């Protein structure tokens, strides 16, 4: 039935600005399926950007994609320097990992998880 993770899609006001912000962080170029859908890909990571509309708006509404990182503290500092803001955490999970959620400059949740603080 379910084979593997495919992608995360953020509904944003400006797909060009949002996709560029994430492409700079990941270190890849923005690709376009069409004028209404931009995306970035690297290895198994795929993030899409679609214009928000009345059915799907931007913001923290329950969806969070978590990125596995080497150091939580270093990643928080890096993303904060790019305009993200810490929203929740960091906390130590029951799996003895560290997690937090930041808000990207476009109002979407960006989760981080690491074995190291």
N, C-alpha and C positions, 0 to 999 in steps of 0.2 A: 504494500500500500504506500506508505510514505518512504521515500528512498533516501533523501538527504536534504539538508538546508539548501534552499535555492537563493533567496534574496530577502532584503528588507527594503521596503519602499517608504520614503518619507513624502508626505503631502506638504508642499511648501508654497509660499507666495511667489518665489522667484527660483525656478529650477536651475538657472545659470549660476547664480550666486551660491546656492546651497551645494550644488555638485562641485563647483570650484573649490569651496572650502574643504569638503571631504577629500577631493582629489589631492589637494596640497598636503593634507595630513597623511594620507595613505601613500602618496608618491606615485600616482598614476595619472593618466590623461582621462578627461571626461569623454564619454562616448554618447552618441545620440541614436536612439531607435527611431525617433521622429521628433517633431518640434514640441511635442507634449511629454516626452519622456527622455530624461538624461540618466546616465548610470556610470558607475565606476566598478571595475573588477580587478581583483588581485588574488591569485590562487583560488581559494574556495570562498572568498568574500565577494559579494555583489550587493551594492546599494543603489537603489533606483530613486529618482526624484520626479514627482508628478505634481502638476499644479493643484493646489487645494481647490475644493469646490464645496457646494452645500452638503454633499454626502460625506466627504472626507476632508477635515481641516487639519492644520498643523497643530502642534502642541503636545503636551504630556497628557495623554488620555488613556493610559494603561498599557500602551505598547512600548517596550524597551528592548532594543537589541544590545546584547552584551558583547564587548570585544575583549578577548583575552590579551593581556598585556604582561610585560616582564616585571615592571615595577609600578604599583598603583600611584605612589607619590610622584614619581617622575612623569607619568602619563597625565596626572591631574595638572601638574605645573605646565606641561607642554600645551595641553588643550586649553587651559586658562589663558595662556599667552596668546592663543589664537582667537579668544573671545568667548569661550565656553565658560559657564559658571557652575560651581558645585551645587547640587540640589539635595542629594541624600548621601549620608555616609561620610567617610568610609566606615564599614562595619566588618567584623569577622563573622563569616557565615558558619552554619553548623557543619559545613564540609571543610572547615579550617582553611578557607580561602577568604580573600578580602575583596569587597565589592563596594562600588559607589555608582551614583548616577549624576551625570552632568547634564546641563541644558545647552544645546548648541546655539549659535547666534540666531537660529531660525525658529527657536522655541520647541525643538524636539528633544526627547530623552536620548541620552547616549550613555549606556552602561559600560562599566569597566569591571573586570574580574581578574584577580592575580593571586598567585601563591605567596607573593611578597608585597609588603607594604611599601 
